[in-house]
Amino acid sequence: MTRRPHVVVVGDVMLDRDVDGTVERLSPDGPAPVLDVTGIRESPGGAGLAALLCAGSGARVTLVAPVAVDEAGHRLTAGLAGRVDLLALPHQGGTRTKTRVRSQAQSLVRVDDGGPGTPGEVPVDDVAAVLAQADAVLVSDYGAGVTRDEHLRTLLTRAAATGVLVWDPHPRGGAPVPGATLVTPNAAEAAGALRGAGRPEASAPPDVRASALLDTWQARGVAVTAGPDGAFVATGRDVRYVPAPAASGGDPCGAGDRFAASAVAALAAGATVTDAVTAAVLDASEWVEAGGAEAFRRSHDRPRSSAADEAPDAEPPEVPSDGAAASPARLRQTAAALRAGGRTLVATGGCFDIVHAGHVATLQAARRLGDALVVLMNSDDSVGRLKGPGRPVVTAADRARVLAALDCVDAVLVFDEDDPRAALEHLRPDVWVKGGDYDERLLPEADVVQSHGGRIVLLPYLDGRSTTSILRRSATRPEEPHPMKETA
């Protein structure tokens, strides 16, 4: 598919608010902390967040959801403008709002108000016309009533029978309609659904739950997500396990939305169910490690730097592990996410054709200089120009995957140029690290790093460890006969 796929998101929306501040004293009239507010952020939540994530994956998105006609509803709508088309349904009650009060990146309390958000009289013909134009449909259920509306259920049943439909369920929502391409419960939601259906598999392992729900929901695919362990996807007799990459820390808030949005975007582009789940697991893991929904909201607070970023047809962010060069938007997004909470961003770069002990030592040392480490890695074309014929030995996608597996590396981004200056213009790290016999005055990127307030740190390289020397030694070493090989 060469055009941008059209994804229609149907579900319950809310307004997410973060109230940030500092706590340095207790209230004189009671043992309660006093929060001195330093900032307030608002953004669409629930199906609104799912729609924004689908748009960020490169899809053209239409959101179908009840929206209240009140001040909070206007602010919610404004947060979608320019990114997502909105078909607003009548809304019963005030806008559902979730306010998280936070100090030093820790939540003190969450205050919920408004709602319930149940749709009023649904404009059936308008919704049917939008669904008819969709390449894929995502049902983002937050238990407010959309998935229990009989008119919407009828329309969604037709959509599931004729096209791609992903259903992200909620314990208080309606059951997925029959024929859904993929249903994405977490382990607890899967257990609850099976208990509600009187199935004994409710206490079984996640792979057994996935298989049982495939029959219970009459779905074409069920992926039971298991947090940091990954997901179990059932599409027939077999259940496949999709492990998540190892990660430490992070914030899981919004990971389910990230998973469902990635899965529907992949299916809309023609992926198989298993491939879509694999992509979704990787994206959800990256989302959690980057700081979750709170980091996403922080990144969208930053002013956009060009009109191209405002356009709905702007280039979508690439996945770093696929070997493609990262766009400026992806570089800025990664930097913003890893800086969330005032963290120090460290970056280093290189070809990393064959990762060896010298590379690992440099990366481990670099990570100690801050709170997050980004590796800027030369693309295959760039390595070929720099190193000559026969290089790289390992493709960019595989090099990125190896580097991303290291605990000290938070993100890997690929660039096509011969040096990282263009990428650094957008990443703007606080610390730029180089290993080996470099002189800061000879680094072409020194001026770029320093012009944005960053500093350069040079690290010694382990003597005798380099990809070139490893390849040279392997080429000159005589081949030893295999002990099991027969001799003439």
C-alpha positions in Angstrom: 0.0 0.0 0.0 1.6 3.2 -1.2 -1.0 5.7 0.1 -1.5 6.4 3.8 -3.9 3.9 5.2 -7.2 5.2 6.7 -7.8 4.1 10.3 -11.1 4.8 12.0 -10.9 4.7 15.8 -14.2 4.2 17.7 -14.3 4.5 21.4 -14.5 6.5 24.6 -12.5 9.7 25.0 -11.4 11.7 28.1 -9.2 14.6 28.9 -5.9 13.7 30.6 -4.4 16.4 32.9 -1.0 16.4 34.6 -0.5 18.8 37.4 3.3 19.0 38.1 4.9 20.6 41.1 7.2 20.4 44.1 6.4 19.3 47.7 8.6 20.9 50.4 6.2 21.2 53.3 3.0 19.9 55.0 -0.2 21.8 55.3 -0.5 23.6 58.7 -4.1 22.5 59.0 -3.6 18.8 58.4 -0.9 16.1 57.6 -1.2 16.7 53.8 1.6 17.6 51.4 1.5 21.1 49.9 2.1 21.0 46.1 3.6 24.2 44.6 2.4 23.9 41.0 5.0 24.4 38.3 3.0 23.3 35.3 -0.2 21.9 33.9 -0.6 19.8 30.8 -3.7 18.6 29.1 -4.2 16.1 26.2 -6.8 13.7 24.8 -6.9 10.4 26.6 -8.6 7.1 26.1 -9.6 6.6 22.5 -8.2 10.1 21.9 -4.7 9.0 22.8 -5.1 5.8 20.6 -6.1 8.0 17.7 -3.1 10.3 18.1 -0.8 7.2 18.3 -2.4 5.8 15.1 -1.7 9.1 13.4 1.9 9.1 14.6 2.3 5.7 13.0 1.6 7.3 9.6 -2.1 6.6 9.2 -4.9 9.0 8.3 -7.2 8.8 11.3 -10.9 9.5 11.9 -12.0 9.4 15.5 -15.7 8.5 16.2 -16.5 9.2 19.8 -19.0 11.0 22.1 -17.7 14.5 23.0 -19.4 16.7 25.6 -20.3 20.3 24.7 -18.5 22.0 27.6 -15.2 23.8 28.2 -13.2 20.6 28.8 -14.7 19.1 25.7 -13.6 22.1 23.7 -10.0 21.7 25.0 -10.1 18.0 24.2 -11.2 18.7 20.7 -8.5 21.3 20.3 -5.9 18.7 21.3 -7.0 16.6 18.3 -7.1 19.4 15.8 -4.7 19.1 12.9 -3.8 15.5 13.7 -7.1 13.6 13.7 -10.5 14.1 11.9 -13.3 13.9 14.5 -16.9 12.7 14.1 -18.3 13.8 17.4 -21.3 11.8 18.7 -23.8 13.2 21.2 -22.4 12.9 24.8 -24.4 12.3 28.0 -22.9 14.1 31.0 -19.8 16.3 31.3 -16.4 15.5 29.8 -14.6 12.7 31.7 -11.4 14.1 33.1 -8.5 12.3 34.8 -6.1 14.6 36.7 -2.8 13.2 37.9 -1.0 15.3 40.6 2.7 14.6 40.4 5.9 15.7 42.2 9.4 14.7 41.0 7.9 12.3 38.4 5.9 10.5 41.1 2.1 10.5 41.2 0.6 11.7 44.5 -3.1 11.3 43.7 -5.4 10.9 40.7 -8.7 12.7 40.6 -11.5 11.6 38.2 -14.6 13.6 37.4 -17.2 14.0 34.7 -18.8 11.4 32.5 -20.1 8.8 32.0 -19.7 9.6 28.3 -22.4 7.3 27.1 -23.4 8.3 23.5 -26.7 9.9 22.9 -28.7 9.3 19.6 -26.1 7.9 17.2 -26.1 9.4 13.6 -26.1 5.9 12.1 -25.7 7.0 8.4 -22.7 9.3 9.2 -20.9 6.6 11.2 -21.6 4.0 8.5 -20.2 6.3 5.8 -16.9 6.8 7.8 -16.5 3.0 8.5 -17.1 2.3 4.8 -14.0 4.3 3.9 -11.7 2.7 6.5 -8.8 0.4 5.7 -8.9 -0.7 9.3 -11.0 0.0 12.4 -9.8 0.2 16.0 -12.3 -0.1 18.9 -10.7 1.6 21.9 -13.0 0.7 24.8 -12.7 2.6 28.1 -15.9 1.3 29.6 -18.0 4.5 29.2 -20.7 3.0 27.0 -19.7 3.2 23.4 -19.2 -0.5 22.9 -22.6 -1.3 24.5 -24.6 0.9 22.2 -26.7 -1.4 19.9 -26.5 0.9 16.9 -22.7 1.1 17.0 -22.4 -2.7 17.7 -24.4 -3.4 14.6 -22.2 -1.2 12.5 -19.0 -2.6 14.0 -20.2 -6.2 13.4 -20.6 -5.4 9.7 -17.1 -3.8 9.6 -15.6 -6.9 11.2 -17.2 -9.1 8.6 -15.9 -7.2 5.7 -12.5 -5.8 6.7 -9.9 -5.4 9.4 -11.1 -4.6 13.0 -9.0 -4.6 16.1 -10.8 -4.5 19.5 -9.0 -3.3 22.6 -11.5 -4.4 25.4 -12.3 -3.1 28.8 -13.8 -5.0 31.8 -16.8 -2.6 32.0 -17.3 -2.5 28.2 -19.2 -4.7 25.8 -17.8 -8.0 24.5 -16.0 -7.8 21.1 -18.3 -8.3 18.1 -17.9 -11.6 16.3 -15.4 -11.8 13.5 -12.9 -9.3 14.9 -9.5 -9.6 13.2 -7.6 -9.2 16.5 -8.7 -8.6 20.1 -6.0 -7.4 22.5 -6.8 -8.0 26.2 -4.2 -7.9 28.9 -3.8 -11.0 31.1 -6.2 -9.7 33.8 -8.8 -8.7 31.2 -8.5 -12.1 29.6 -9.1 -13.9 32.9 -12.1 -11.7 33.7 -13.7 -12.4 30.3 -13.2 -16.1 30.7 -14.7 -16.0 34.2 -17.7 -14.1 32.9 -18.2 -16.7 30.3 -17.9 -19.5 32.8 -14.8 -20.9 31.2 -12.3 -22.9 33.4 -9.3 -21.4 31.5 -9.6 -18.2 33.5 -6.8 -19.3 35.8 -4.7 -20.9 33.0 -1.5 -19.5 31.6 -1.8 -16.6 29.1 -1.4 -18.8 26.0 -4.2 -21.0 27.1 -6.4 -18.0 27.8 -5.7 -16.6 24.3 -6.8 -19.9 22.7 -9.9 -20.1 24.8 -11.0 -16.5 24.0 -10.6 -17.1 20.3 -13.6 -19.5 20.6 -15.5 -17.4 23.2 -15.3 -14.2 21.2 -15.5 -15.9 17.8 -12.5 -13.8 16.8 -10.0 -14.4 14.0 -7.1 -13.5 16.4 -6.6 -12.9 20.1 -3.4 -11.4 21.6 -3.1 -11.6 25.4 -0.5 -9.1 26.4 1.6 -10.0 29.4 3.4 -6.8 30.2 7.2 -7.0 30.1 7.0 -10.7 29.0 5.4 -9.8 25.6 2.2 -11.3 24.2 0.6 -14.6 23.3 -1.3 -14.6 20.0 -3.8 -17.2 18.9 -5.0 -17.4 15.3 -6.1 -21.0 15.1 -4.9 -24.2 16.7 -1.4 -22.8 17.4 -0.6 -20.0 19.9 2.6 -18.1 19.2 4.7 -16.3 21.9 6.1 -12.9 21.0 8.7 -12.0 23.6 9.3 -8.4 24.6 12.9 -7.0 24.5 14.5 -6.7 27.8 13.9 -3.3 29.4 14.4 -1.6 32.8 12.2 0.9 34.5 9.8 3.1 32.5 6.1 3.9 32.9 3.5 1.4 31.5 0.7 4.0 31.4 -0.8 4.0 27.9 1.1 0.9 26.8 -2.2 -0.9 25.9 -3.1 2.0 23.6 0.3 2.0 22.1 0.0 -1.8 21.5 -3.4 -1.6 19.9 -2.5 1.4 17.7 0.6 -0.2 16.4 -1.2 -3.4 15.7 -4.1 -1.8 13.7 -1.6 0.4 11.8 0.4 -2.7 10.7 -2.8 -4.6 9.8 -4.0 -1.6 7.8 -0.8 -1.7 5.8 -1.2 -5.3 5.0 0.7 -7.2 7.7 -0.3 -10.6 9.0 -1.8 -10.8 12.5 1.4 -12.3 13.9 3.6 -9.7 12.3 1.3 -7.0 13.5 1.5 -8.3 17.1 5.3 -8.5 16.8 5.5 -4.9 15.8 3.1 -3.9 18.5 5.2 -5.6 21.2 8.3 -3.8 20.2 6.5 -0.4 20.0 4.9 -1.0 23.4 8.2 -1.9 25.0 9.8 1.2 23.6 6.9 3.3 24.8 7.2 2.0 28.4 10.9 2.5 28.5 10.6 6.0 27.1 8.3 7.1 29.9 4.8 6.1 28.8 1.9 8.5 28.3 3.4 11.2 30.6 6.5 11.4 28.4 4.3 11.4 25.3 2.4 14.4 26.6 5.6 16.2 27.5 6.9 15.6 24.0 3.8 17.2 22.5 4.2 20.2 24.7 7.3 21.2 22.7 6.7 23.8 20.0 6.8 22.4 16.4 9.8 23.8 14.5 8.3 23.9 11.0 5.1 23.9 9.0 5.8 20.4 7.7 5.4 19.1 11.3 1.9 20.7 11.4 0.7 19.1 8.2 -1.4 15.9 8.5 0.6 14.3 5.7 4.0 14.9 7.5 6.4 12.0 7.3 5.6 9.4 10.1 8.4 8.5 12.5 10.3 5.4 11.5 11.0 2.4 13.7 14.8 2.5 14.6 15.3 -1.2 14.5 14.3 -1.6 10.8 17.5 -0.1 9.5 15.9 2.9 7.9 17.3 6.4 8.6 15.5 8.3 11.4 13.5 11.4 10.4 14.0 14.7 12.1 10.7 14.3 13.8 11.8 10.9 15.1 15.0 12.3 16.5 13.2 15.1 18.3 10.5 12.8 19.6 13.1 10.4 21.0 15.1 13.2 22.6 11.9 14.6 24.3 10.8 11.3 25.6 14.2 10.4 27.1 14.6 13.8 28.6 11.2 13.5 30.4 11.5 14.5 34.1 14.7 16.6 33.5 16.9 13.7 32.7 20.3 14.2 31.1 20.6 12.8 27.5 23.9 11.3 26.4 24.6 10.2 22.8 27.4 8.5 20.9 27.8 7.3 17.4 29.6 5.0 15.0 29.3 2.2 12.5 29.2 -0.7 15.0 29.7 -3.2 12.1 30.8 -6.0 14.4 30.0 -5.2 18.0 33.1 -6.0 20.1 34.5 -5.5 23.6 35.7 -2.0 22.7 32.2 -0.9 21.7 30.7 -2.3 24.8 33.2 -0.6 27.1 32.5 2.7 25.4 28.7 2.4 25.6 28.8 1.4 29.2 31.0 4.3 30.1 28.9 6.7 28.1 25.7 5.6 29.9 27.3 6.6 33.2 27.6 10.2 32.1 23.8 10.8 32.2 20.4 9.2 32.5 19.7 7.9 29.0 21.9 6.9 26.1 21.1 7.2 22.4 23.3 5.5 19.8 23.5 7.3 16.4 24.5 4.5 13.9 25.6 4.9 10.3 23.3 3.4 7.7 24.5 0.6 5.3 25.2 3.1 2.6 27.1 5.4 4.9 29.3 2.5 6.2 30.0 1.5 2.6 31.2 4.9 1.7 33.4 5.2 4.8 34.8 1.7 5.0 34.9 0.6 1.4 33.7 -2.5 -0.6 32.4 -5.4 1.4 31.2 -3.3 4.3 29.1 -3.4 6.3 29.4 -7.1 7.2 26.2 -6.8 9.3 23.1 -4.9 8.0 21.8 -1.9 9.8 18.7 -3.7 11.0 20.7 -6.4 12.7 23.3 -3.9 14.1 20.6 -1.9 15.6 19.0 -4.9 17.2 22.2 -6.0 18.8 22.9 -2.6 20.2 19.3 -2.1 21.5 19.7 -5.4 23.4 22.4 -3.9 25.6 21.1 -2.7 29.0 23.1 0.5 28.7 21.4 1.6 25.4 18.1 3.3 25.6 17.6 4.0 21.8 19.3 3.3 18.5 18.7 5.8 15.6 20.2 5.4 12.1 21.5 8.3 9.9 22.5 8.3 6.2 25.2 11.0 6.1 28.9 10.4 6.5 28.9 12.1 9.9 26.2 12.7 12.5 26.0 16.5 12.3 22.5 16.6 10.7 21.1 14.1 13.2 22.7 16.0 16.1 20.9 19.2 15.0 17.7 17.5 16.0 18.7 15.2 18.8 20.7 17.9 20.7 22.2 15.7 23.4 23.6 17.2 26.7 26.7 15.0 26.3 28.3 13.7 23.1 30.7 10.8 23.7 33.4 9.6 21.3 35.7 6.7 21.9 39.2 6.2 20.4 42.1 8.4 19.4 40.1 11.5 18.6 40.9 15.2 19.3 37.9 17.3 20.0 39.2 19.9 17.6 39.1 17.3 14.8 35.5 16.2 15.3 33.3 17.7 12.6 30.3 17.5 14.9 31.9 19.4 17.7 30.5 22.8 16.7 26.9 21.4 16.4 27.0 19.8 19.8 28.4 22.9 21.5 26.1 25.3 19.7 23.2 23.7 21.4 24.7 23.8 24.9 26.1 20.2 24.8 29.6 19.1 25.9 31.9 16.6 24.4 33.6 13.7 26.4 36.3 11.6 24.9 36.9 8.0 26.1 39.9 5.8 25.6 39.4 2.8 23.3 40.4 -0.8 24.3 43.7 -1.4 22.5 43.5 -3.8 19.6 39.8 -4.0 19.4 38.3 -2.7 16.1 36.1 -4.2 13.5 38.8 -3.7 10.8 41.4 -5.6 12.9 39.0 -8.4 13.6 38.2 -8.8 9.9 41.9 -8.7 9.0 42.8 -11.4 11.5 39.9 -13.6 10.4 41.0 -13.3 6.8 44.6 -14.3 7.4 43.9 -17.1 9.9 44.3 -20.5 8.3 41.2 -22.6 8.2 41.5 -25.5 10.7 40.0 -28.9 9.6 36.7 -29.7 11.4 37.2 -32.7 13.7 34.2 -34.5 12.3 35.1 -33.9 8.6 36.2 -37.0 6.8 39.6 -37.0 5.2 40.3 -38.5 1.7 
